[in-house]
Amino acid sequence: MNEDISLARIAKESEARITGRKIWREYAQPFDHSQPPSPDNIGPYNWQIDFHNAGANHHERCLIAANRVGKSDCAAAELALHAIGDYPEWWQGRRFTKPINAWAAGESTEAVRDIIQAKLLGELDENGKYGSGWIPRSRIEKTTKRQAGVTDAVDTIYVKHVSGGLSKIQMKTYEQERRKWQGTKKDIVWFDEEPPMPIYTEGLTRTMDSNGLVILTFTPLLGPSDVVVHFMEGKYYIKNVGWNDAPHLDEATKARMLESFPIYERETRSTGTPLMGSGAIFPLPDDRISCEPFKIPDWWLRINGCDFGIDHPAAGAFCAVDSETGTFYVYDCYRMAGETPIYHAAALKKHGDWIPCAWPHDGMDRDKGSGIPLKDQYRGHGLYMLPKHAAYRDERGSHVEPGLNEMYEFMRTGKFKIFSTCTQWFEEKRLYHREDGQVIKKRDDIISATRYAFVMRRYAAARPAQTAPMQRAAIPMVGGRR
C-alpha cells in the first residue's frame, strides 16, 4: 500500500513538473507544417514565428485574427519569454536582457482573469499555486490579488528573470479611466481584444521612453475602428490570420463553429477580416477562390508579376494560365522588405528564368545611387523582364480599377484561383479595401504583383521544350512566410 502511494506521489509530481514547463515544452521547436498536429508535433506556427520575429524591428504590432487560431496564446507566450528572459533557439525577435515592467490589458476584470491571467498563469492547483500557463511555475516569484470584487483575479505577477531580477506584469482593463493608464514607462503593453483609441494611445505613450513594445491581439468585430485604421494606414506591423492558418482546427470543427455564428459575423470570425470602409475589393470568401496545390502542366502558360520595393516590401506573384479554359492561377507568391534587386531577382527566378515577368510603370524610375532604372537592374540580374510596363492595349491602359474589376469578374466565374499555400496572398486580400470609392494602397504588394501579371497574361509563355524542370532554389520562400 505504501509503495502504491509513493508511486502515485511520484507520478503526480512528475506530471506537475511537466505541466509547469509549458513554455519550454511547446515553444522549443517550431511546428512542422508538413505533418499533422500530434503530441510529438507541437510548437509555434509559421505565422506566430513571423509575428514574434517582427518585434525586432517593429515597435507596434497588431495580430488581427479569427477566433480560436491562437492569437492570445501567441502574445501570452511572447510576454512570458520576455518576463523570464529565456528564448528558444529559433527566436529572432526582440530580446530583453533585464527584467521587464509590463501591462497586460483586456476589456474587463473578468475578461482579464479568464483569458490573459489564465494564459499566463494557468489555473490554481490543489496547493493553491499557479504554473500551468506560459510562465513556468519555477519562475513565478509571487502574485498579488486584485481588489475588484472578482474572485481569484490577479493584479500583478512577479517573475524571476534569467538576469537575477524580477519582472513585473500588471493587469489592466479598458474599463479604467484614461488617467489610470497614465504613469511610469513600460517595456511592454499587451492589449487583448481591441481597445478604445484613447486607451491605446495612453498605453503606447508609456512605451515611448523605454523603446518598448506594443502588442495587440483581437478579432475585428468593430469594423474599421480608429485602431484598425491606425494600423491599416500607418507603417506599422499587422498580421492577419484565419482558420485556414491554424492546423489544429479540422474541417469538422470549423464547420461547427461557423454554423454557431450569426451569418453577418462569419467572415470576420473565420478569417479575421474586418468590414472595411465602403467595401472589400474582392468580397468573396477565401474558399471560393482557393484550390489545393497541384503540379502545373508544362504546356500551360506562365507569367510572373513583380512589385518593386521602393518604400514598401518588394513582392512577386507566380502565375499560370490553363491553355484550354483560360483559368488564371496564382501558384506561389513572395514578399520581402529591406533587400536589394539582386536578392529579389533571385527569388523571382525560383520557378525558372524563362518565365516572363510583368512590372509596373515605376520600374522606369532611376535608382538614386546608380542612376539605372529599376527594371534594368532586375534584368541585369537575369530576370526575364517584359519590354514594356504592365498595361492593357486599349483605353484602360495601366489604370488600377480596370485590372481589379476584371480580376474580380474572373473570381466570380471560377476562372481565377489561388493555391491554398499562398497564405500571404490571402492575408492581403482580406484587408484590401476601398474608402470613399478609392483603393487604399496599403499592404497590397503581392496583389499588385498579381494584377500586373494578370493584365499582361497575353505574354505568358509555355516552358521551352529544351528547358528541364528547375530544382527549387535555396532562397527564402515565400508564400506563407514573411
N, C-alpha and C positions, 0 to 999 in steps of 0.2 A: 504493500500500500504506500509506504513512504517513498519507494522507488518510483511509483507511478506519479505521485505528487511532485517529486523532484523533476521527472522528465517533462511533466506538464508545465512546471515553472520555467524550465529551460526553453521549451518551445515558445512559451508566451513572451519571454524576454527577448528571444531571437526575433520573433515577429515584430516586437516593439522597436528593436534596433533597425530593422528593415524599413518599417513604416516611418521612422524618424529621419530617414535619409532619402526622401523623395527626390530632392533636387539633384543628388548625385546619381540616383538610380535612373531617373527619367530624362535627365538633360546631359548625361555624359557623352552620348553619341547621337548624331542626327538620325532621324527616322529614315529607313531605307524605302524609298518610294517604289522600288521595283518589286517589293514584297508586301503582302497584306499585313495589317496590324496583328500583333500577337504579343504574348508576354516577353518574347525574345526580340521583338521589333517595336520598341518604343523610343521616343525621342522627339525633339522639335522638328516640325515640318519645314520644308524649304522656305515657305513664306514667313514662318516665325524667325528663322535664322536671318533672312533678309531684313526683317524688322529690327531685330536686335543689333545687327551689324551696322545698320544705318545710324545708330546712335553715335558712332564715331565722328560723324560729320554733320549731324542734324540736331539742333537744339530742341526743336519741336517736332514731334512725331505723332501721327494720327493713324490708328487702326480702325477703319470703318468697315464693319463686318456683319455677316449674317449671324443669326442666333446659333449657339451650340457648336461653333467652329473651334473654340479655344482661345478667344481673344483675351478674356480676363486671365486665364492661366498664363498666357504669353507675357502679359505685363507683370503679373504677380511673380512669376519665375525670375524675370529680369530684376525686379525690385529686391527679391531675396538674394540674388547673386551680388548685387551692389552692396547690400547690407552686410554680407559676410566677407566680401572682397575676394572670393574664391571663384575662378571662372573655368569653364571647360576648355579643352584644347582647341576646339573649333571656333571659339569666340574671337571676333574681330571688332566688336563694338566698343563702346566707352568702358573704361575701367576706372574704378575708384580705389586708390591705394591707401586711403584713410577712411575712418568711419563716416557715414553719411547722416545727414539730417533731412528727413523726407516727410512729405504728406501723402496720404492715400485717401481719396475722396470719392463719395458716392451721393446719391440723391437724398438719402435719409439715413438715420441711425440704424434702422432695421436693415436697410439695403447694404450698408457698410458691413454690419455684423454678418449677414447671411452670405455675402459674396466676397468682399475684399478680405475681411478677417478670416473667413473660412478657407480662402485660397492660401493665405499667408501662414496661418497657424494650424489649420485643421480643427477637429473637434476636441473637446476636453476628454481625456481618458479617465479610467476609473480612479486614478490617483489625483485627478484634478489638474493634470498637466497637458499643455499643448505640445505639438511636434509632428503631427501627421500631414501638415501642409508643406508649402515650398520652403519655408525656413526650417532648417534642420533642428531637431529637438536639442542637440548638443550645443547649438549656438544661441538658443533663447535664454537670455540672462534673466529677464523678468517682464511681466506685463502689468499695466495699471488699468483699473476699471473706469468706464465712462459713467459719469453721473447724469444719466439722461432718462432714467425710468425704463430702460430697455434691458431685460435680463441678459447677463453674460456679455454685454457689449464692452469691448476693449477700447481704451483711449489711446494708449501708447505701448509700443513694443520696443524693448531694448535688446539689441542683437550683438553678439560678440563678433567683431571684425577681425580678420586674419592679422591685422597690424597690431592688435592688442587692445584697442579701444572699443567703445560701444557705439554702434549705430542706433539711431532713433527714428522710428516710424510712427507718426501720429495720425490718427483717423480724423477726417473732416467730413462735413456734409454741405450740400448746396443749400440746405435749409438755414444754415447760419448766415447772419447778416454779413454784408461785404466787409464791414470793419473788422470782423473776426478773422478775416482772411489776410489782414494786414499784419505786418510784424517783421520778424527776423528773416534772413535769407535762408533758402532751402537748396539742397543739392538736387533733389528730385521731387516733382509733383506728379502724381498719377491720378487722372480723372477716369473713373469707371462709369460709363454712361455719360451722355452729353450734358455738359454744364451750361448754365446761362452765361452769356458772353462776359458780363461784369465779373463773375466769379472766375472765369477762365483767365481774364486779363490780370486779376489780382494774383492768382497762382503763378502765372507767367512772370509777373514782376518780381516775385520772391526768388526766382532763379537767376535773375539778370546778373547780380553782383557775383554770384558763385560760378557763373558759366555752367549752370546746371542743366538738367533735362526736364522736359515736359512730355508726358505720355498720355494720350487719350485712347480709350477703347470704348466703342459704342456701336449700336445698331441705329442707323439714321432714321428713326421713326418721326422726327420732327421736320423732315424735308430739308429744304435749302435754308437752314438756320444761319445765324451770323457765324457760328463756329464752323459749320460746314463750308460756307463761302470763304471764310478766312483761310482755310487750307486749300480749297479748290482754286482760288485765285491768287494765292501767295506762293512764294518759293519755299514751301515747307513740305516735309515728307509726309505723304499719305499713302497708305496701303489698303487696297480693297480686297476682301476675302469672302468667298461664297461657299455654299455647301460642297460644291464640287472640288474645293481645295482642301477638304477635310476627310482623309481616308477612313477615319473611324466612323463616319456616317454611311451606312449602307443604303441601298436604294429603298428598301422597305421602311427604314427609319425616316428617310427624307420624305417619302410619300405620306407616311402617317403624320409627321409634323406639319407638312404643307396643308393637309386636309383640316388640321385643327385651327389654322389661322384664318381670319376673315380674308375674303378674296382681295380686297384692296391693300392688304398688308403682305401678301405672299411674296411678291417680288423683292420687297425690302428685307423681309425676314430670311429669305433663302439666298439672296445674293449680296446683301449689304448695300444695295443701290438706293440712294435717296430719290425722291421725286424732285428732279432738278428743274427749277425755274419753269419756263413755258414748255418744257418737254425734252425728253431724251431724243437724241438724233436717230438712234436705232431702237425704237420702242418694241423690241421683241425679246422674249425670254431666251436665255443662253441656249437652252436645249433645242430651240427652233433652228438655230444656225450651226450648232456644234455637230461634229461627227467624230467617230473613233479613227485614230490614225491607220493608214494603210500604205503600202508601197506604191509610189507614184509610177505608173507605166512609162517606159522610156519614150513612147510615141506621143505622150501628152506634151503640150506646150508649157514652157516655164518662163517666168519673168520674176525678177526681184524688184523691190522698191526700197529706196533709202531716203531717210530724212537726215540732213546734215546737222550735227550737234554744234550749234554756234553758241546760243545762250541757254541751251537745254540739252538733254541727252540725245545722242545720235541713235538712230533706230533703223531696223531693216525688217522687211516682210518678204518671206519666201513663198512664192505663189505658183500655182499650176492651173492650166485650163484643160478641161476634158475636151478633146478634139471632136468628139461626136455630139455632145449635148451643149457645149459652151458653158458648162458649170465652172465657176471660178472657185478655187480652193486656196486657203492660206494654210500651209502645212508646217510652217515654222516661223519664229519671229526673234527679234534681237533688240535689246535696248541697253545702252551703256553710256554713262557720263564720265567726263574727265579724261578721255583717251584721245589719241592722235589719229589722223587719217590712215596711217599705215596699219594701226590696230583694227580700226573699223573695216577697212578694205579686206583684211584677212578674214574677219568674221563673216563678211558678206560673200566670200568666195567658198564657204564651207561646203556648199552643195554642188559646186562646180564653177570654174572660172569662165565657162562657155555661156553661162546664163546672162542674158541682157539685163541691165539694171536701170530702172526709171528713177529720175531725180527731179527735184523742184527747181524753180527759177532762181532761187538764191544760190544755186550751185555755180552761177556765173559770177558771184561776188568774189572779189580777190582777197586772199589771206593777207592780213595786215603785216605779217612778218616777211613772207616770201614774195608777195605780190602775185602769186599763182592762183587762178580760180579754183574753188573747191573741187569742182567736177574733174578738173585736170589732175589735181593731187590724187584723187581716188583712182583715176585712170592710170596714172603713173605707177600705182602700186598693183597693177594687174587686174583691176576690176573692169568688166566689160560695160562701160557706160554708154547709154544710147546717145546719139549725136545731139539731140535737142531735149530741152526740159519737158516735163510731163504736161501735156495739153491735148484737148480734143482738136480735131481738124476743122471744126466748124466754129460758129459764133460762141460756143460755150468756152472755148479757149482753156485757160488754166484756172478759171474761177472755181472756188471751193464747192459751192452749193450743187452745181450740176453733177459733180462726181459723187457726192454724198447721196443725192437723190437717186442716181442710177444704182449705186451700191445697195441702197435700201430696197429698191424695186427688185433687184436680184435676190435679196434675202427673203422678201415676202413670197417670191415664186419658187423658192427652193433651189435657186441656182447660184447661191453664194454660201460656201461652207468653210468653217474654221476647224482645224483639228483640235480636239479637246485638250491636247497637251500645251496649247498656246495660251497659258494662263495669263500672261501679261497682256495679250490682246484683249481678252475678256475683261480684265481689270480696267483697261482704258475705256472699253465700250460701255461699261456700266455707269461710268461717271461722265461720259461725253454728252454734252447738252447745249441748249441754246438759252440765252437770256435776252428778252425783248427782241426775239427774232434773229439774234446774232449768235453765230457759233462761238463758243468760249474756247479759245485756243490755249488750253492748259492740259498738260498730261495727255496729249494726243499724238505722241511721236510715232508709235507703231501704226496707229490707224492712218496717220498722214502718209507714211511709207506705203501702206496698203493701197490707199487712194491713188498714189502715183502709179503703182504697178497696174491697178485696175484700169485707169484711164488709158494707159499705154499698152494694154494687153494685145493690141493688134501687132505688136512687135515681139510677142512671146515666141520662143523657138523650142523645137524638139531637140533632144540630145543627139549630137552628131554621132553617126554610126561608128566612127573610129574612136570615140571617147569612152573609155571604160568607166564604170561607176567609181566615184572617188571614195576613198576611205574617209571617215569622219575625222576632221582635223582636230588636233589637240589645242583648241582655242576655247575661250569662255563661251559657254552655252547658256543659253538663250532660251526663249520660250518661258519657262517657269521661274527663272532666277534673275535677280537684278544684278 
